[in-house]
């Protein structure tokens, strides 16, 4: 028997395997929203985590846009913004919540409207991290 088709706006929870796969990606991408400049060694770490993930660069950028950004972007507007890192348990719960909403047309519209804000704060980091990911994913020559 076929499973019933769900409307795209319904919340869809991630499987335990999805949560385990996404958690390090969420934690790495959340660094873009810390209230501090990211030094090269932090950008290298982020690139290593993302390169080791099973996600394409486009998928990683979508995870950032729809799951991480709504979870932590308000940090930059807090008077006492987090600068050393987000609590992993809290971050994973928040990102999982937004991941379950990512197929909602209303949620996607909200994110689309925030695109200039997102790009303003993260374009420079992406410009530095993407080439690192690409070089780490190149097949090693013997």
Helices and strands as residue ranges (DSSP letters): H 16-30, G 31-33, H 40-52, H 57-63, I 64-68, H 69-72, G 73-77, H 88-101, H 105-113, H 115-137
